[in-house]
Amino acid sequence: MILDNFESCNRFLYFELCIVLPVVVENKSTQVIHMCVAFFLLLNIMGNMVYGMLTDSSIKGKQLSYVNNADWTLCSVCECFRPPRAWHCDICNICILKRDHHCTYLTSCVGYFNYRYFLLFTLDIFISMMYAFYYNVLFIAKFISWNHGLAILKFIFPLASFVVDFGNESLYILMFVINILVGFFSGFLVYYHLNNVLRGQTTPERKQRTKEYNRGLKRNIVEVFGTRWYLTWVLPFINSPLPGNGVQWHIEDKVK
């Protein structure tokens, strides 16, 4: 999966830097600046993806001290008591601390310890798509010929256009449509999950309208991005310790 994602990023990066950029930006110095920005975004996308995959949020290897707390539940599959906000994943086949969902792109569950990387992964993709969108519009405008609405059909059915009119124009439109779709989807994920973070909720808790873990705006942000939350967007390698362990959720921290 990681090789497939890396290959997809490389193809899109090649299209933007080697085909689009020389056409819409003629100044060589400006091209170098755009290339540096592009590789910085690629580093963050791939870095957050790798960290998200390798950071384990499961109960495996964790010391769970069950003290007959009413908030703890029994997992019949793992055959153990699990703390609040932990749920079993049928794909990972283990309980995940503060489980949000199973991410196909990370090939792992998004939970307490890797939520930061998932959110920044989607945010960097969204920024990259919006960055590319502006220049793709300028690029497409130079090549599209509005021949009796055929170009519009190519935008609606980009894959089918290869059968009717295979050429550079069809390829450029396909890449432009992919840019729009990925940008829209990643933007929706950022908006949805960032709202969850600010409310101190996971996706299941939002569906159930659970608000008992809302600890206030700043503490909710620190709970996901760590004590150095203001630096985590720069690079995925920056250490930002989380304030808890994903197991203990104290009553006094809850807003009722």
C-alpha positions as CSV (number, residue, x, y, z in Angstrom):
1,M,0.0,0.0,0.0
2,I,2.7,2.5,0.9
3,L,4.5,1.8,-2.4
4,D,1.3,2.3,-4.3
5,N,0.6,5.6,-2.6
6,F,4.2,6.7,-3.2
7,E,3.9,5.9,-6.9
8,S,0.6,7.8,-7.2
9,C,2.2,10.8,-5.6
10,N,5.2,10.6,-7.9
11,R,3.0,10.5,-11.0
12,F,1.0,13.5,-9.9
13,L,4.2,15.3,-8.9
14,Y,5.8,14.6,-12.2
15,F,2.7,15.9,-14.1
16,E,2.7,19.1,-12.0
17,L,6.4,19.9,-12.0
18,C,7.4,18.6,-15.5
19,I,4.4,19.4,-17.6
20,V,2.3,22.1,-15.9
21,L,4.9,24.2,-14.1
22,P,7.1,25.0,-17.2
23,V,4.0,26.2,-19.1
24,V,2.4,28.4,-16.5
25,V,5.6,29.7,-14.8
26,E,8.3,30.8,-17.2
27,N,10.8,32.3,-14.7
28,K,13.4,29.7,-13.7
29,S,13.9,31.1,-10.2
30,T,10.2,31.0,-9.5
31,Q,10.1,27.4,-10.8
32,V,12.8,26.4,-8.3
33,I,10.7,28.0,-5.5
34,H,7.6,26.0,-6.5
35,M,9.6,22.8,-6.7
36,C,10.9,23.3,-3.2
37,V,7.4,23.9,-1.9
38,A,6.2,20.8,-3.8
39,F,8.9,18.6,-2.3
40,F,8.2,20.0,1.2
41,L,4.5,19.1,0.9
42,L,5.4,15.6,-0.5
43,L,7.8,15.1,2.5
44,N,5.0,15.9,4.9
45,I,2.4,13.8,3.1
46,M,4.6,10.7,3.0
47,G,6.1,11.3,6.4
48,N,2.7,11.6,8.1
49,M,1.5,8.6,6.2
50,V,4.5,6.4,7.3
51,Y,4.3,7.6,10.9
52,G,0.5,7.0,10.9
53,M,1.0,3.4,9.7
54,L,3.9,2.6,12.2
55,T,2.4,4.3,15.3
56,D,0.5,1.7,17.2
57,S,-2.7,2.8,18.9
58,S,-3.9,-0.7,19.9
59,I,-4.0,-2.2,23.4
60,K,-1.3,-4.6,22.4
61,G,1.6,-4.3,24.9
62,K,-0.2,-1.8,27.0
63,Q,-0.7,-2.4,30.8
64,L,-4.4,-2.0,31.4
65,S,-5.2,-1.6,35.1
66,Y,-8.9,-2.5,35.4
67,V,-10.4,-1.2,38.7
68,N,-14.0,-2.2,38.3
69,N,-14.8,1.1,36.6
70,A,-18.3,1.3,35.1
71,D,-16.9,2.9,32.0
72,W,-14.8,-0.1,31.1
73,T,-16.3,-2.8,28.8
74,L,-15.6,-6.4,28.0
75,C,-14.3,-7.3,24.6
76,S,-15.3,-10.9,23.8
77,V,-12.8,-11.2,21.0
78,C,-9.7,-9.9,22.8
79,E,-11.0,-11.5,26.0
80,C,-10.1,-8.5,28.2
81,F,-11.6,-5.4,29.7
82,R,-11.0,-2.3,27.6
83,P,-10.9,1.3,28.8
84,P,-13.4,4.0,27.7
85,R,-13.3,5.1,24.1
86,A,-11.5,1.9,23.1
87,W,-13.3,-0.3,20.5
88,H,-12.5,-3.5,18.7
89,C,-11.5,-3.4,15.0
90,D,-12.6,-6.3,12.9
91,I,-9.9,-5.6,10.3
92,C,-7.0,-5.2,12.8
93,N,-8.6,-7.9,15.0
94,I,-7.7,-6.0,18.2
95,C,-9.1,-3.2,20.4
96,I,-7.8,0.3,19.6
97,L,-7.4,3.0,22.2
98,K,-9.7,6.0,21.4
99,R,-10.6,4.4,18.1
100,D,-11.9,6.7,15.5
101,H,-12.0,4.6,12.3
102,H,-10.0,2.2,10.2
103,C,-8.1,4.1,7.5
104,T,-7.6,2.4,4.2
105,Y,-4.7,4.6,3.1
106,L,-2.8,4.1,6.4
107,T,-3.8,0.4,6.3
108,S,-4.3,0.7,10.1
109,C,-6.7,2.0,12.7
110,V,-6.7,5.7,13.6
111,G,-6.6,6.0,17.4
112,Y,-5.1,7.8,20.3
113,F,-1.5,7.8,19.3
114,N,-1.7,8.3,15.5
115,Y,-4.7,10.6,15.1
116,R,-2.3,13.5,14.7
117,Y,-0.6,11.9,11.7
118,F,-3.9,11.0,10.0
119,L,-5.2,14.5,10.3
120,L,-2.0,16.2,9.1
121,F,-1.8,13.7,6.3
122,T,-5.2,14.7,5.0
123,L,-4.5,18.4,5.6
124,D,-1.2,18.3,3.6
125,I,-3.0,16.5,0.7
126,F,-5.7,19.2,0.7
127,I,-3.2,22.0,0.7
128,S,-1.3,20.3,-2.2
129,M,-4.5,19.9,-4.2
130,M,-5.5,23.5,-3.7
131,Y,-2.0,24.6,-4.6
132,A,-2.0,22.5,-7.8
133,F,-5.6,23.5,-8.7
134,Y,-4.8,27.1,-9.3
135,Y,-2.0,26.3,-11.7
136,N,-4.0,23.5,-13.3
137,V,-6.7,26.0,-14.2
138,L,-4.2,28.2,-16.0
139,F,-2.7,25.2,-17.7
140,I,-5.9,23.7,-18.9
141,A,-7.1,27.0,-20.3
142,K,-4.1,27.0,-22.7
143,F,-5.0,23.6,-24.2
144,I,-8.7,23.1,-24.1
145,S,-10.6,23.7,-27.3
146,W,-14.4,24.2,-26.7
147,N,-15.4,22.2,-29.8
148,H,-19.2,22.0,-29.6
149,G,-19.3,20.8,-26.0
150,L,-16.9,17.8,-26.5
151,A,-14.6,19.2,-23.8
152,I,-17.4,19.4,-21.3
153,L,-18.2,15.7,-22.0
154,K,-14.5,15.0,-21.3
155,F,-14.8,16.7,-17.9
156,I,-17.9,14.6,-17.1
157,F,-16.6,11.3,-18.4
158,P,-12.8,11.7,-18.3
159,L,-12.0,7.9,-18.7
160,A,-14.5,7.4,-21.5
161,S,-12.9,10.3,-23.4
162,F,-9.8,8.2,-24.0
163,V,-11.9,5.9,-26.2
164,V,-13.4,8.8,-28.2
165,D,-10.4,11.1,-28.4
166,F,-7.2,9.7,-27.0
167,G,-4.6,12.5,-26.7
168,N,-2.9,15.0,-24.5
169,E,-6.1,17.0,-24.0
170,S,-7.9,14.0,-22.6
171,L,-5.0,13.2,-20.3
172,Y,-4.8,16.8,-19.0
173,I,-8.5,16.8,-18.3
174,L,-8.3,13.5,-16.5
175,M,-5.5,14.8,-14.2
176,F,-7.5,18.0,-13.6
177,V,-10.6,16.0,-12.6
178,I,-8.5,13.8,-10.3
179,N,-7.1,17.0,-8.7
180,I,-10.7,18.3,-8.0
181,L,-12.0,15.0,-6.6
182,V,-9.0,14.4,-4.3
183,G,-9.1,18.0,-3.2
184,F,-12.8,17.9,-2.4
185,F,-12.5,14.5,-0.5
186,S,-9.5,15.5,1.5
187,G,-11.0,18.9,2.3
188,F,-14.1,17.2,3.6
189,L,-12.1,14.9,5.8
190,V,-10.1,17.8,7.2
191,Y,-13.2,19.8,8.0
192,Y,-15.0,16.8,9.5
193,H,-12.2,15.5,11.7
194,L,-10.9,19.0,12.7
195,N,-14.5,19.6,14.0
196,N,-14.2,16.4,16.0
197,V,-10.9,17.4,17.5
198,L,-12.2,20.9,18.6
199,R,-15.2,19.2,20.2
200,G,-13.2,16.5,21.9
201,Q,-15.0,13.7,20.0
202,T,-14.2,10.7,17.9
203,T,-16.3,9.8,14.9
204,P,-18.4,7.2,16.8
205,E,-18.9,9.7,19.7
206,R,-20.0,12.3,17.3
207,K,-22.7,10.0,15.9
208,Q,-23.8,9.2,19.4
209,R,-23.6,12.9,20.4
210,T,-21.3,12.1,23.3
211,K,-19.8,15.3,24.7
212,E,-18.4,14.1,28.1
213,Y,-14.8,14.2,26.9
214,N,-14.9,17.8,25.7
215,R,-12.1,19.5,27.8
216,G,-12.1,22.9,26.2
217,L,-10.6,24.1,22.9
218,K,-6.9,24.2,23.8
219,R,-6.9,20.9,25.8
220,N,-8.8,19.1,23.1
221,I,-6.1,20.2,20.6
222,V,-3.3,19.2,22.9
223,E,-5.0,15.8,23.4
224,V,-4.5,15.1,19.7
225,F,-1.5,17.0,18.6
226,G,0.5,16.9,21.8
227,T,2.2,19.6,24.0
228,R,4.0,21.1,21.0
229,W,0.9,21.2,18.8
230,Y,1.9,24.5,17.2
231,L,5.0,22.8,15.6
232,T,3.5,19.5,14.4
233,W,2.3,20.9,11.1
234,V,5.9,21.8,10.1
235,L,7.3,18.3,9.9
236,P,6.0,14.8,11.0
237,F,9.4,14.1,12.7
238,I,8.9,16.8,15.4
239,N,8.3,15.2,18.8
240,S,5.1,16.4,20.5
241,P,4.2,14.1,23.5
242,L,0.6,13.5,24.2
243,P,-0.7,14.4,27.7
244,G,-2.2,11.0,28.5
245,N,-1.9,7.3,27.7
246,G,-5.2,6.7,26.0
247,V,-6.3,4.4,28.8
248,Q,-7.2,6.6,31.7
249,W,-10.0,9.1,31.3
250,H,-10.7,10.8,34.6
251,I,-14.2,12.0,35.6
252,E,-12.9,15.4,36.7
253,D,-11.8,16.1,33.1
254,K,-15.2,15.7,31.7
255,V,-17.6,18.6,30.9
256,K,-21.1,17.6,31.8
